[in-house]
């Protein structure tokens, strides 16, 4: 049988654990499509191809102390643009097949590391990258900076598009890398529970 004193001590210990600054909290992040920049780079013979794509929407719920995460970050495949009309037409028709696969998405499952409620944090995010009709497990490093309710994050992901079933656009004299590097500079609003 517990005494009143031991019950009070247990209650205080529980309250202190919840009030500890490092205690995990559930946060909701809503990305801003207007300010978020998504760029990509593909190595090719004599030069690299640079392009950009637009964020359609992004919302993620995660534990600040690390752990489970859910939500999605969605890019419109048809928004991918390298500034070269002919190359873009081939990219959409033959590689991305944007009409058939209109969305590229990332669905996080887990945050590895602690996200500080203020300042800079370095974390990893594990989840599923969906492109060209297939799902692929990925793990990506991210640098997150929170100031008030504003969040800024940068991350980089190497996508082995040929290994993932997309066409290699190399031609007789033009050879391109089998991986494309995707960089995201994201901005959004984060709200605590």
Secondary structure, 3 states (H helix, E strand, C coil): CCCHHHHHHHHHHHHHHHHCCCCCCEEEEEECCCCCEEEEEEEECCEEEEEEECEEEEEEEEECCCEEEEEEEEEEHHHCECCCHHHHHHHHHHHCCCCCCCEEEEEEEEEECCCCCCEEEEEEEEEEEEECCEEEEEEEEEEEEEECCEEEEEEEEEECCCCCCCCCCCCCCCCECCCEEEEEEEEEEEECC
